[in-house]
């Protein structure tokens, strides 16, 4: 049986809400919660966990391709299915989850050092045992003139059933060792504070034509939230800890010092 929380996260609850004010007018937990998402991630707020630490975390990614048709809802564009199984390795502990789908926000919901990005994808994961949302893996895209073949397949799925290979979004990476992690909430009503957030800091390619495909529904559409976009405003930390797990991905070798310096110098613009 599908949890009502899952339905809420995927925008299926029969509630009237919109993005006209970036979520500032949403009620309930959205209004008075202390562990809300999204957030702005600043280097000075990070607790860095070094490679080799006993509490070093990593995410093992196990992909499967699916033939699916995309679904444009009143709030986002989503593709549903189990595209990914994840094993979280935290010290000597392991937890397992599976995806129920992914969806997009443009502009991005999460920010880094005050920088907002062109597109954000949320891969929604559930716990293997109880089916409740366990965590969300966020990917950030920026326009750099390079066409992203994964995004092309996502766009193709809007009009016809298309083979989706989520692995293409990760450029062959099957284990994540570099990522941000914090405790937060759903970014749509009811804003339940049940989500373990993982944000991959690698910025993914996007060309302007691909961005325009998303923007025509949201940020460039004055009939949608007055052109605000389908992103919730960033929320206060309220004392929460943001972790940065500083390992080495298969295709990345930057260290914590280089990474933090890049943030400060605006490398990710």
N, C-alpha and C positions, 0 to 999 in steps of 0.2 A: 504494500500500500504506500503510495507516494505521500511524503510528509507535507503538510501545509506550508512549512518553512521553505521547502524546495519550490513550491509553487509561487510563494511570495518572491523568492529571489529571481525567478525567471520571468517575473512580470505578469503572472497569470492570475493573480488575485483580483477579484472583481471590486477593486477600490478605485476611486477617482483621485488621481494625483498626476502631476506633470512636472516638467523641468523649467517652467517659466522663471522661477526664482532660485534655480539651482538647488532645490530641496529645502530652502530656508523656511518654507511654509508647511512642511510635512509635520505631522503631529506624533504623539506617543513617544516611543523609544527614539525615533528620529530626532525629536526635539530635546528630550531630557537625558538621553543616554550618555554615558561617560567614556565609552569605548567604541566610538563611531568611525566609520570609514567613508571616503578615502582620507588620506593624510598627505601632507607635504613632508618629504624626507630631507632633513638637513644633516650634513656630516657631523656637526657638533652634538647631535642628538643620538648618534649611533653608539651601540655597544658592539665592538668588533670581536668576533670569535675567530681566532687564528687557526689555520690549518694545523692539524696535529693535536688540537685540544681534545680533551676527553668528551666534551659536549659538542664537538663539531657535528654539524648537520649536513646531510646530503639528500638529494632526491633522485632516485632511480626511475627513469622514464621508460615505459613499455607501451609502444604505439601499435595501433591497428587501424588500417584504412577502412573507411565506410563509404557506401554510396548513399548520399542524403540530398534532400532538398532544403534549402534555406527558408527561414520564416521571418518575415518582417512584421513585428508586432507594433503596438502603439508606442513602445518605449525603446526598442532596440532591434537589432538584427541578430538572429541566433541560429545555430545549427545544433541539433540534438543527437546524442548518441554516445556510446562508450568508445571514444577515440583514444583514450589513454588510461593506463593503470599506473599508479605511482606507489613506490615503496619509499617511505621516509625513514632514513637511518639517523637516529638521534642517540649518540653514544652507543650503548649496547642494545638499545630498544629499536623496534621496528613497528611501524604502522602501515596499513595498506588502504588505498582508496582507488576509486574508479570515477572517471568523468561521466557526467550526465549531459555534457554539451559545453558549448562556449558561445559567447556573445561579445558585442563591440560597443564601445563608447567613443564618441568623437566630439570635442577634443578629449584628451585623457582625463581620468578622474584623479589618479595619483600624480603627484608632482615631485620633482627632485630639485632641491635648492631653489625653489620658487619657479622652476621651469616646467611649463606644461607642454605635453607632447601632442602630436597630431591624432593619434589613435591608440586606444588601449583595448586589449582583448582579455577577457576573463574566462579561464577554464574552471568550471565549477566541478568540484570533487565531492563525492560522498564516501562515508565510512563503509567498508565492506560489510560490517556486521549489522548496523542498524539503519543504514540508508539515509542518515541525517547528514547535512552538509558538514564536512570536516574541514576543508580548506579550499581556498581559491588561489590559483596561480595566475598572476598578472603579467602580460607581455606588453611592452611599449614599442610603438612604431613612430618613425619620423620621416618626413619627406626629404629625400636626398637625391632624387632623380633616378634611383635604381628600382626597377620593377620587381615586385615580390611575387614569385610564382604561387606561393601558398595563398596569398590574398586574391590572386586571379582566380584560383579554384573556388574560393569562398564566394566571389562575385558571380561566377558562372552558376553556382548552386541556387542563385535567386530565381533563375528561369527554367532550370532543368536539373534533374538528379545528376549529381556529380561525385566522382570519387575524391574524397577528402583524405589527404595524408597529413595529419597534424605534425608528423615528424619533420615535414618541410619547413614548418615555422621555426624549428629549433636548429636548422642547418646541420643536422646529423648528430647533434649533441644528445647523448642518452643518459647522462648524469649531470645534475646541477650541483655545483659546490659553491658558487658565488650567487648570493641573493640576499635580499632584505626579508625580514620576517617580523611580524608583530600581530598582536591580538586585536581584532576589530569586529566589524559588523557587515551585514548586507548593505549594499549601497543604494538599495531601493526599499520602499516600505514593504514590510514593517520594521526594517533596520535592526533586525534581531542581532544581538551581540554574541554570535556563535562561530565566527569565522577566524581560522588561522590563515593569515594572509602571507603569501610568498610572492615577491616581486623580483623578476629577473632584471638586472640592471643593463643587460646588453640591449642597445637600441637596434631595432629591426628595420630593414629597408622598406621604403614606400615611395611610389612616384605620385606626382600631383594628380594624375588621372584617377588613380586608385583612391586617393583621399577624396576627390570630388564625388566619387560614387557614394561614399558614406555621407559626405556633407550635404548632398542634395536632399537627404531625408531629414537632417537635423540642423546643423549649424548654419547652413545656407538657405534653410526653409523657414521663412518668416511665419508660416502657419504652425510651425512646431516650436512651441515655447518661445515665440518671438525671436527665433534664430539663436537661442541660447546654446543649443547643443544638448545631447543627452548625457550630460555629466553632472554629478552631484558636486557641490562645493566641498573643498577640503575641510576637515574637522579638527578640533583641538585634540592634542595628545592627552591632556589631563594626567600627566605623570607616567604614561605608558613607556615601556622600554621598546626601542626599535633595534633589532639585531642585524648586523651585517656579517654573514658567514663568508669568511675570506679564504676560499680554497682556490683550486685551479681547475677550470672547466677543460674539457677535451680540446677545445679550440681557442682557449683564452689563457693568457699567462700573466696578466697584469696583477701587480701586488696591491695590498691595501694602500700603501703610500701613493702609488701612481694613480690609483682609482680615486682616492679622496682629492688629490691634487687636480685631477681632471674635472671633478665636480666644481671645485672652487674656481678654476680657470674658465669654466663654461664650455668644456670640451664637448658636452653632449648637446650643444645647440645645433 
